[in-house]
Structure formats: structure tokens, C-alpha cells
Amino acid sequence: MLLMLESLQYFFLMYLGDDDFTPFRNIMNEFYARDTSRKIRSVFKSKGMSGKHLTGTVIYGYLWDEKREHWLVDEEAAEVVRRIFSLTLEGYGPYQIACKLSADRIEIPVVHLARFNEGVNRSKPVKDPYG
């Protein structure tokens, strides 16, 4: 349906050009965009209120369970997260923390998640797995 509407809109713009109908068409397009945005926001809100995760990928420090419904703590990555947190409390900045982790040969999150077939960049080659 959406493709058909876009095709019709393209036809009108290409062959008929701007006419008296253009302001009305713009209003309808604006209404459609706002309506879609409202619906998406509503779905995200209801998913969040019901306790479901709003992302399809896990964050560093967690892994999916077998059914991909709940996050489980990944102890190996959680230890790194705890270390980053403690270094932050000690006053280290992001660059200093990254240098320490790289010197200690800690894998970057992309490489770590790729070992479990997770993450958005799991199939991309990485030059330096330690940062």
C-alpha cells in the first residue's frame, strides 16, 4: 500500500508538477509521518512497560538465553565492565581506560560478541582485536 502511494506521489510530481493539490498532498504526507511516528512510539512504550527489551542486540556484558527472550550475565565481559567502572571511579578518562585495556590484551566488544555470533558487526574483519 505504501509503495503504491509513493508511486502515485512520484507520478504526480513528475508529470503534473506543482499544482493546487500540492499543499493538500504535503499535509497528508505530514499526517502520515506523524501517525506512523506515534504508532512506533506506542509500540516501544508498551514493550518497555511489559519488561521486554527494546533492542535486538545485546549490550556488552550480557548474552541472550536460548529462546532469545532474556539477557544473561556474561561473566567474562561483566568482569571487564566492572573494571572499567572502577577505573572511572579512580579518575581515569575514556582514552586512559582504553589504553589500559589494550595493553592488557582485552578484546574489544565487537570481537567478544562475535565469538557468540552476536552484535551488528560480527561478520566484519577487525584489524586489531584488542583495540
QUIBEL-V229238 format. One record per run of one state. SS is the DSSP state (alpha for helix, beta for strand, coil for the rest). FROM is the first residue (numbers start at 0). TO is the last residue. If there is no record, write none. Layout:
((SS & FROM & TO) (SS & FROM & TO))
//
This chain:
((coil & 0 & 0) (alpha & 1 & 15) (coil & 16 & 20) (alpha & 21 & 48) (coil & 49 & 60) (beta & 61 & 63) (coil & 64 & 69) (beta & 70 & 72) (coil & 73 & 73) (alpha & 74 & 88) (coil & 89 & 92) (alpha & 93 & 102) (coil & 103 & 107) (alpha & 108 & 114) (coil & 115 & 130))
//
